[in-house]
Structure formats: C-alpha cells, structure tokens
Amino acid sequence: MRRNRKNDKTFFYEHFVVNKSILLKKLIKHKTLFLPSMQSYRKTFLKTLITSLFLFVAILALAQHRRMTTREYIKKYKKVAIMKMKQYKIPASVTLAQGILESGSGNSRLARKANNHFGIKCHKDWKGKRFYMNDDVRHECFRKYRKPEDSYRDHSLFLTKRGRYSFLFDYRITDYRKWAYGLKKAGYATNPKYPKLLIKIIKKYHLDQYDNQALKGKRKYRSRRKIVAPPSIAGFIKYGKSPNGLYQIYKNNGKKLIIATKGDTFKKIADEFEMYIWQLYKYNDTNKKHVLKIGEIVYLQKKKRKPQRKYKVHIVRQGETLRFISQLYGMRLSRIYKLNNLPAGIQVANGTQLIIR
C-alpha cells in the first residue's frame, strides 16, 4: 500500500527537521554548560601554578640567604686550609680562624658578593675584578674572586710575597699564638684585639687539630728522603781566571761561576766575559733591579734543571731565600717551585724541607 506524498512530507518533517532542531538545542545547551566549567578549571590551575612558583622562589631565596654556622664553615673549608698549609707553610688553624673572623663564617656581604673571605683590599698590584663597599673609608675597593677557594689561595700569596710578613715564617708552624700576634704586628688588622679573637676561635673550635693533620701527611712523605749536608762556596772547584784576570772562575754542578766582590755590577761582569747583560740576568734568575752583594754567586752559564745526584732534600736555614738555594745547588729556580708546588716569589719558613731532586 503506497503512502501518499503528503504523509511522507509530514513524516520527514517530524523525524528529521524537528529532531534536528532539538539536537542542536541540546548541543548548544551542553556547550554552554561545558565552557564555564572549563574556564573555571583553567583559572584554578593557573592560580595553583602561580602560587607554587612563588613558594618555590621564596624557599630558594631563603635557602640562599640562610646564615652558615661556624661549624658548617669549618667543615666546608678545612681541607682547603690544610692544603694551603702544605703549600705555603701557613698554619691551617690561623687561616681558618681568619676566614671565620673576617667573613663572619662566610655570611658577610663581602664574602657573599665577592667571595672575599679575608677582607683583602685591592692595593696597586691587583689586576682582577673589584668590589666596592664602605669600610674604613667610603666606597673602598676590595678584591673579587670567582670562587672562595681563590680567596684562600690569594690570602696565602698575600702573606708569603709581602716582605712585612716574612718574619712570621721564622715561627714554628704549630705556634698559632705567635702567628696571631705576628699578624697584628705586621699590620694585617687595625683591631687591637685581633690576636685574642683569633686565638679564642682556634681554641673554641679546636682548629689546631688541622695543623697536626697537615704535618702528619707531610712527615710521612718526606721521611723516605735522605738528607745530605748542602754544598758550600768553599767546596766549589777552581777553574782558572777571567780573560783580564779580574775574577777567579769556579765550577759548581758542572757550570762556571764567579763570586761577586765589592763594586761588582752585572755590566762589569758582562764586559769582562764579553757577554750580554740579559744573559747574566737569565742564568741567575734575576733582573736589572737586582744589586749584587759581596760574596754572591754569579753563574756564567745556564744552570741545570737538577742538582748533583746525591742531593735530594734541602732544609731551609735562617736568612735563605729560594733563589739563594737554587744558586747554591746550581739548579734552576723554576724547578724548585715546580717540585714543591710553590708560587713564584714565595718566602719559605726556616726548617722547611724542600724537595730539590
């Protein structure tokens, strides 16, 4: 039985057009319900994220600005102080005590901003980075370092290369009391209570134990080397006269030399032996500023890298410099620095055992 066309149209309208409009209304309804909930979720998520980031930054800032305790400072830098004692012959106890006192256990502005733990100012010879702050005078210049360990190294160089501190190295390396008063005497600090403050810190935290630790390892290592009496000028071998007979020529460790007399200069010696002055400077590890003294050894040839085979260790005596020792053994000064891991220009303490071969 066929449906009439009119009924077909009615059926199509009811089932497709009407239903389609209902479906669209439902979709719109669900969309309007869904969008607000999604926006609300996003707002909540953003608020949570921002709050979390803020708390993280705040915690990080607090962690960075948290004050380091003195015991934490000692634990962090004791190995550095021990290492510097072995290299430069400065008591580890004194170095640590100075670091604690000068930097406020690493909490001072100078220590945090410039990694300067010893309050060392720029001075004329400083070529590194600078940090300015008010101290004894307004806008004073202090040395700035890449890391705290560089500050420890510069502190050691500061004491070993400046003449006014040279007398400190005559003291026993374990006598921290004399070192503390000696630093004040040399003008390291202006505070009259500076020595007592250092000694108090050393006693309170038993910092002298690190001096013993440094010496323990050193003695064990050097006990294997046989010590032989050093050569003397009187024992040098005579090797004839200079061209014009002005000087007696000697030999030491296979190299020619003379002994300076009154009125001698490098120019006079160079003219006598028909040499360039720069050669004498080079052979004798010196420069044009050096003034010859009576009895000084002057080499006419480049010295050897090593002394004679029998010499292994030299014990530093009163008044001896590393250059004098290198001249005595007829060996290059740079070799002594290298064998003992020492910086150029350092002043070593009496009784120090130097490896020379």
C-alpha positions in Angstrom: 0.0 0.0 0.0 1.6 3.3 -1.0 1.8 6.3 1.3 0.7 9.5 -0.1 3.2 12.2 -0.7 1.7 14.5 1.9 2.1 12.0 4.6 5.7 11.4 3.5 6.5 15.1 3.9 4.9 15.1 7.4 7.0 12.1 8.4 10.2 13.7 7.1 9.5 17.0 8.9 8.7 15.3 12.2 11.6 12.9 12.2 14.3 15.0 10.7 13.7 18.7 10.8 12.2 18.7 14.3 14.6 16.2 15.7 17.5 18.1 14.2 16.4 21.4 15.9 16.1 19.5 19.2 19.5 18.0 18.8 21.0 21.4 18.1 19.4 22.9 21.2 20.9 20.1 23.3 24.3 20.6 21.8 24.1 24.3 22.5 22.9 23.6 26.0 25.8 21.2 26.7 28.3 23.6 25.2 27.1 26.5 27.4 27.3 24.2 30.4 30.8 22.9 29.4 32.5 26.1 28.6 32.1 27.8 32.1 33.4 24.7 33.8 36.5 24.6 31.6 37.2 28.3 32.2 36.9 27.7 35.9 39.3 24.8 35.8 41.8 26.9 33.9 41.6 29.7 36.4 42.1 27.3 39.3 45.0 25.7 37.6 46.8 29.0 36.9 46.2 30.2 40.4 47.7 27.0 41.8 50.7 27.2 39.4 51.5 30.8 40.2 51.2 30.1 44.0 53.5 27.1 43.7 56.1 29.1 41.7 56.0 31.9 44.2 56.5 29.5 47.1 59.4 27.8 45.3 61.2 31.1 44.6 60.6 32.2 48.2 62.0 28.9 49.6 65.0 29.1 47.2 65.7 32.7 48.3 65.5 31.8 52.0 67.9 28.8 51.4 70.4 31.1 49.7 70.3 33.7 52.4 70.3 31.2 55.3 73.2 32.0 57.6 76.0 29.5 57.6 77.1 28.3 61.1 80.7 28.4 62.1 80.9 24.6 62.3 79.5 24.4 58.8 82.1 26.9 57.6 84.9 24.8 59.2 83.6 21.6 57.6 83.4 23.2 54.2 86.8 24.9 54.1 89.1 22.8 56.4 90.5 20.8 53.5 91.4 24.0 51.7 93.2 25.4 54.7 95.1 22.1 55.2 96.2 22.1 51.5 97.3 25.7 51.7 99.4 24.9 54.9 101.2 22.2 53.0 101.9 24.5 50.0 102.6 27.8 51.7 103.6 26.9 55.3 100.9 29.0 57.0 99.1 27.2 59.9 95.7 25.9 58.8 94.3 26.9 62.2 95.3 30.5 61.7 93.9 30.6 58.1 90.6 29.1 59.2 90.3 31.5 62.2 91.0 34.5 59.9 88.4 33.3 57.5 85.8 32.9 60.2 86.5 36.2 61.8 86.9 38.3 58.6 83.9 36.8 56.7 81.6 36.2 59.6 81.7 32.5 58.9 81.0 33.2 55.2 78.0 35.3 55.9 79.4 38.8 55.3 78.3 40.9 52.3 81.9 40.8 51.0 82.1 37.0 51.3 78.7 36.5 49.6 79.0 39.1 46.8 82.8 38.9 46.1 83.9 35.5 47.5 86.4 37.5 49.6 86.8 35.7 52.9 89.8 37.6 54.2 88.9 41.3 53.7 91.9 41.8 51.3 91.7 45.2 49.6 92.7 45.9 46.0 96.1 47.6 46.5 98.1 48.8 43.5 99.2 45.4 42.2 95.7 43.9 41.9 94.6 43.4 38.3 91.5 41.2 38.9 87.8 42.1 39.4 86.9 44.7 42.1 84.1 45.1 44.6 83.3 48.4 46.3 81.8 48.9 49.7 82.1 51.2 52.7 84.7 50.1 55.2 87.4 52.2 56.9 86.7 54.8 54.2 83.7 55.3 51.9 83.5 53.3 48.7 86.6 51.2 49.4 88.0 48.8 46.8 88.1 45.0 47.7 89.3 42.1 45.6 86.6 40.0 44.0 87.2 36.3 43.3 85.5 33.7 41.1 85.1 31.3 44.0 86.0 31.2 47.7 89.0 28.8 47.1 90.6 31.6 45.0 90.3 33.8 48.1 92.2 31.3 50.2 95.0 31.0 47.6 95.3 34.8 47.3 95.4 35.1 51.1 98.4 32.7 51.2 100.2 34.6 48.4 99.4 37.8 50.1 101.3 36.7 53.3 104.2 34.9 51.5 105.0 37.6 48.9 105.0 40.7 51.1 108.2 41.5 53.0 106.5 42.8 56.1 105.1 39.3 56.8 108.4 37.4 56.2 109.3 37.2 60.0 106.2 35.1 60.6 107.8 32.2 58.8 110.6 32.1 61.4 107.9 30.9 63.9 107.1 27.3 64.4 104.2 26.4 62.1 102.3 24.9 65.1 102.7 28.0 67.3 99.3 29.7 66.4 99.7 32.2 69.2 102.8 33.8 67.8 101.3 33.8 64.4 98.2 35.6 65.7 100.2 38.3 67.4 102.6 38.5 64.5 99.8 39.2 62.0 98.7 42.2 64.2 102.3 43.3 64.5 102.7 43.2 60.7 99.6 45.4 60.3 97.2 42.9 58.9 94.4 44.3 61.0 93.8 47.5 62.9 91.7 46.0 65.7 93.9 45.8 68.9 92.0 42.7 70.0 92.6 40.9 66.7 95.2 38.3 68.1 93.0 37.4 71.0 90.0 37.0 68.8 91.9 34.6 66.5 93.2 32.6 69.5 89.7 32.4 71.0 88.3 31.0 67.8 91.1 28.4 67.4 90.6 27.2 71.0 86.8 27.1 70.8 86.7 25.0 67.7 89.9 23.1 68.2 91.3 24.3 64.9 94.9 23.3 65.8 93.9 19.7 65.0 94.1 20.6 61.3 97.7 21.8 61.8 98.6 18.3 63.1 96.7 16.7 60.2 98.7 18.7 57.6 102.0 17.9 59.3 101.2 14.2 59.7 100.9 13.6 56.0 104.0 15.7 55.2 106.3 14.0 57.7 105.3 10.6 56.4 106.1 11.5 52.8 109.5 13.2 53.5 110.8 10.6 55.9 111.8 8.4 52.8 114.3 11.0 51.5 117.8 11.1 52.8 119.1 14.5 53.8 122.7 15.3 52.9 124.7 18.4 54.0 124.3 21.2 51.4 127.3 22.3 49.2 129.4 25.3 50.3 131.1 28.0 48.3 134.4 26.9 49.8 133.9 23.5 48.2 133.5 24.9 44.6 136.1 23.7 42.1 138.6 26.4 40.9 138.6 26.7 37.1 141.1 29.4 36.1 140.9 33.2 35.7 138.8 35.6 33.7 140.2 37.0 30.4 141.6 40.1 32.1 142.4 38.3 35.3 139.8 40.2 37.3 137.9 37.1 38.6 138.6 33.7 39.8 136.3 31.2 37.9 134.8 28.3 39.8 132.6 25.3 38.8 129.5 24.0 40.6 127.3 21.2 39.3 129.3 21.4 36.1 128.6 25.1 35.4 131.0 28.1 35.5 130.6 30.9 38.0 132.3 33.7 39.9 132.0 35.1 43.4 131.0 38.8 43.4 133.4 41.3 45.1 133.0 44.9 46.2 131.8 47.3 43.5 130.8 44.5 41.1 127.8 45.0 38.7 126.3 42.8 36.1 127.6 45.2 33.4 131.1 45.0 34.7 131.0 41.2 34.7 129.3 41.1 31.3 132.1 43.3 29.8 134.8 41.2 31.4 133.5 37.9 29.9 132.2 39.5 26.7 128.6 38.6 27.4 125.2 40.3 27.2 123.8 41.6 30.5 120.4 39.8 29.8 122.3 36.5 29.7 123.5 37.1 33.3 120.0 38.0 34.4 118.6 34.9 32.9 121.3 32.5 34.1 121.0 33.8 37.7 117.1 34.0 37.9 117.1 37.8 38.4 116.5 41.1 36.7 118.1 44.6 36.2 116.7 45.8 39.6 118.9 43.3 41.5 122.0 44.8 43.1 125.0 42.4 43.6 126.3 41.8 47.1 129.8 40.8 48.2 130.1 37.0 48.2 127.1 36.5 45.9 127.2 33.6 43.4 127.0 34.7 39.7 126.7 32.0 37.1 128.2 32.5 33.6 126.3 29.6 32.1 122.7 28.4 32.2 122.1 26.3 35.4 121.0 22.7 35.2 117.5 21.5 36.0 118.7 19.3 38.8 121.5 19.4 41.4 124.1 16.6 41.8 122.6 13.2 42.3 123.4 12.9 46.0 121.2 16.0 46.9 117.5 15.1 47.4 116.2 17.5 50.1 117.3 20.8 51.5 116.4 22.1 54.9 115.9 25.9 54.8 118.2 27.8 57.1 117.9 31.3 58.6 118.0 34.0 56.0 117.9 31.7 53.0 115.7 32.5 50.0 114.7 30.1 47.3 116.9 31.9 44.8 119.9 31.6 47.1 119.2 27.9 47.4 119.0 27.5 43.7 122.3 29.3 43.3 123.9 27.1 46.0 123.0 23.9 44.2 123.5 25.2 40.7 119.9 24.4 39.7 117.1 26.5 38.1 114.8 28.3 40.5 111.7 27.4 38.5 112.5 23.7 39.1 112.4 24.3 42.9 109.0 26.0 42.6 107.7 23.1 40.5 109.0 20.3 42.6 107.4 21.8 45.8 104.3 23.1 44.1 105.1 26.7 45.2 104.2 30.0 43.5 107.0 32.3 42.3 108.3 34.8 44.8 107.2 32.9 47.9 109.1 33.2 51.2 109.5 29.8 52.9 109.9 29.2 56.7 113.1 28.2 58.4 113.2 24.4 58.9 111.1 23.7 55.8 112.2 20.6 53.9 112.4 21.4 50.2 112.5 18.7 47.5 115.3 19.5 45.1 115.6 16.3 43.2 
